[in-house]
Each structure stands twice: as C-alpha cells, then as structure tokens.
Amino acid sequence: MLVPIAGALDTSCTDLLRQPLLRPEIIRASSPDEPDDETSVNLLSAGHEQGRIEIYRARLHPHAPRRISSHGAASVEHVLMKSGQVTLGVDVVPQVLETGDTARFPGLSSHHYTTKKSPAVTHAIVGYPRD
C-alpha cells in the first residue's frame, strides 16, 4: 500500500516513513555505560538520507558568538565538542555542550555557538539530502 503512495509523491517508502528531526538531540560524553576494563565503541548517530556532507573544524575564541544561517531544507548538522564549552542556540532552550558531547539538529534553523571565558574547538558535519 505504501509503494503506490510513495511513487505518487516521487519518494521512497523509507523517506515517507522517516521521522523529521524537529529538536536538537544531545548525547552527553558521560552517557554511554562503558566498562573500565574493556574497549568500547558507541554509535552516536546514524543516517542514510544525506547525499553530500561537509566536515568542519572550528576554533571559537573566548566570548565569541558564531552565528550560522540555515544550511537549507532537510539538512542536518552534527557537532562534536572536541574541547571547551559552548552554548548551542538552535531552539527556545539553549543547550550547553562540553568536551565530548555530541548534538544533532535540523540545519534548516539559524543557529549559533557562544563561548564563555575559554576557547572551544568543535568538529561539525553538515549532511545534505540527495538531489
């Protein structure tokens, strides 16, 4: 039943059933339960909707706001705090991210990163939908 609907909408069944990312998703560095005596690997985020990605490293100076306009419809930004602390403003509730934290949010929204007394380094991946 979904195949004809997806075909009429010129999309796939997977895309038709995919839940949109409406709010930032925060993964704290301390969240994974890791045994001290074992190597562990934790999947922080997964997706297959992107066709193109951009990878960024940013060093933010103390008390420096970095404003980013929209990356476009259906884009998703993933940011990993390499060092320091920033406040991520992407919706009504600002999120404080610290070293090791990861966030994922819709790139359609304008957003900003703000530092306090210390510099911060972030790594970000922006994913764009397939053409």
Buried (B, 14 or more C-beta within 10 A) or exposed (E): EEEEEBEEEEEEEEBEEEEEBEBBBBBEEEEEEEEEEEEEEEEEEEEEBBEEEEEEEBEBEEEBEBEBEEBEEBBBBBBBBBEBBBBBBBBEEBBEBBEBBBBBBBBBBEBBBBBBEEBBBBBBBBBBBEE
